[in-house]
Amino acid sequence: MFISRVPLNMARIGARQLVGSPYRMHAAVESAFPPGSVRDGDDGRILWRLDTLTQDHTVWLYVVSPEAPDFAHIIEQAGWPTHMEWESKDYSPLLSRIAVGQRWQFRLRANPARKALADKGRRPKANGEGVVGKIQGHVTAAQQRDWLVSRAAAHGFAIIPDDGGDPSVVVSQRHQERFGREGKTITLTTAVFDGQLEVTDADLFRRTLCHGLGRAKGFGCGLMTVAPLMVQPE
């Protein structure tokens, strides 16, 4: 597995077009791999995420992939072709060090959603279809935080509680995104989660880092990245 990042020059029209359309960005990321490349295999799949840094408002594209990418076309369209290159690193050394009990800072951009199990009083559509079975996005920060907490154990980690006993996770950049795809309008509820976690199952957590968490992985959701929270024991 590889982890890569690409700087995007938001002064360029091409960068703004990519950032403004998850469908276009998905196509651009896919084009970084030639036909026949592994896109979703046993070891992992292609995941991507856009990060906007608050301190200087720079925008970075992060990608995790089974094979090394070639982002020359994105640099040409949306970066600084004569000054900056993308960075790609072998992800295996970090993945091999994952162990139960480790604590990490994490960032995740996700699509907090659920499948409706009941109508809850909503009127059915004219064609008789109700909302049961529909995928609905969680809209409040509390719902979105609870969504992540409820899925942590199945993905090999637990959210570390803060001094008050609440999950140490901040939910930000909460948006309802709409974009066109093949003549249809796609609506996604997205949020960014920043917090602290503890690994509870090393194999499950490695799978989370390589396969993602939640829905809409093709549209920039599901990629979790981690950084050491403290010095880990050898």
ZIVENTA-V5481 format. One record per helix or strand of 3 or more residues. SS is the DSSP state (H for helix, E for strand). FROM is the first residue (numbers start at 1). LEN is the number of residues. If there is no record, write none. Layout:
# ZIVENTA-V5481
<<SS:FROM:LEN> <SS:FROM:LEN>>
This chain:
# ZIVENTA-V5481
<<E:2:7> <H:13:7> <H:22:9> <E:47:6> <E:59:7> <H:72:7> <E:87:4> <H:92:6> <E:103:8> <E:113:3> <E:135:3> <H:141:15> <E:157:3> <E:169:13> <E:184:16> <H:202:10> <H:217:3> <E:224:5>>
